[in-house]
Amino acid sequence: MPTLIFEKQSYQRNPDETVLDCLLRHGVSVPHACRNGVCQSCLMRSTDSDPPAPAQHGLKDSLRQQRYFLACTCAPEGDFAATLSGPVLIQLPARVISVEKLTRRIARVRLNPEGAFDYRAGQFINLARGDCLTRPYSIASLPYTEDFLELHVARHEQGRMSRWIHDELQPGNELAVSTPLGECCYRPEHPEQPLLLVGTGCGLAPLYGVIRDALHHGHTGPIWLYHGSRDREGLYLVEELRGLAREHDTFNYVPCLDSPAAGEADFTARRAHEAALARHTDMKGWRVFLCGHPEMVNQTKMKTYLAGAALADIHADPFYLTAL
């Protein structure tokens, strides 16, 4: 069996087992969240050899050169040594301002990070409790018009962090937030470019930021938002978004329900990505933002590309869930 040396302690690692899975199996508490190589909360550094290339996917060149890697996707062939020392993601204390239930399943959390906190609308942060429980959440606020950090949290019955946020988190509590990550952001260089945004559940959070950022910059091209859920409890900020659509001729909002109930005729009876693709069949020249369920994100990324959107213009942000 190969040996994993972590912080000068040795652990037997099963063949093909990732560094993260090995440490968790041995009861070692390390930061982690999505377990799919997206959130970067499990970032570590190799101290004896170059990490496997897949474990460095998505990292900046400067980090790859310093042998940083993502523990959740790192399955080295033989013995391997790693450390958490010299963290790259800065952790800042953040005080909870408010926790508001938008629906029974969705909570809006507003935080006040201590010190300077520069970010772009649509990025995400890793939110951490004092016991190292860490989860990634997208930023819904705007950095230049709002003096707080806003997150949208869906309650999942098997989710330790989401249940704690919904049931126990109180104003005044202190958490930690990481350096902002991600490129799901508006770019003002092409104000005439059509924008398509498709989200499910709390995938609305980064899209809400991107839309308001575009409108703030005077975007002149059409903006289409399709937000979907299997039921009404998964849709939120409906009236706010309808209000934005009334105020701005360029913005179009389409709330979608898989199966609308009686009396819900003002919602589109279709999955959000299906409704979007049915209306927008030629995506050449469009910029696309996809956030939410991984299956929806991956399918829609492929289909918008086949419809003419350039890969460089498709921003995909799948939301992976973990109960651990």
Number of C-alpha atoms within 10 A of each C-alpha: 10 16 16 22 21 19 12 10 10 12 17 14 24 15 12 12 17 19 26 22 19 20 20 14 12 11 9 12 13 19 20 27 25 20 20 17 23 22 23 24 25 22 24 25 24 18 17 12 13 17 24 16 12 13 21 23 14 14 17 10 11 9 14 18 11 12 19 26 28 30 29 25 23 21 23 21 12 12 15 21 19 23 16 16 9 8 12 14 16 10 17 18 17 23 20 20 17 18 21 12 15 16 15 11 17 22 22 19 22 22 24 20 21 12 9 7 14 9 19 23 27 28 24 26 25 24 24 25 14 9 9 13 17 25 23 25 23 31 26 28 26 21 17 12 9 9 13 18 22 23 23 25 25 21 19 16 10 12 16 16 23 21 16 11 18 22 10 10 18 15 13 13 14 19 19 21 29 22 16 22 20 18 14 24 19 23 13 14 8 12 17 14 16 19 23 23 26 28 28 28 24 28 25 27 27 30 30 22 24 26 25 20 24 21 16 13 13 14 24 17 17 16 24 21 24 24 31 31 22 18 14 18 13 19 22 22 12 13 9 10 20 15 12 18 18 13 10 13 12 17 23 17 18 21 25 26 22 16 16 18 12 6 7 12 9 10 17 19 18 18 20 26 24 15 19 21 17 9 8 13 13 14 20 15 13 21 23 25 26 28 27 24 18 17 11 19 23 16 11 22 21 13 16 25 18 15 15 14 20 16 14 9 15 21 19 20 25 20 23 15 17 16 12 13
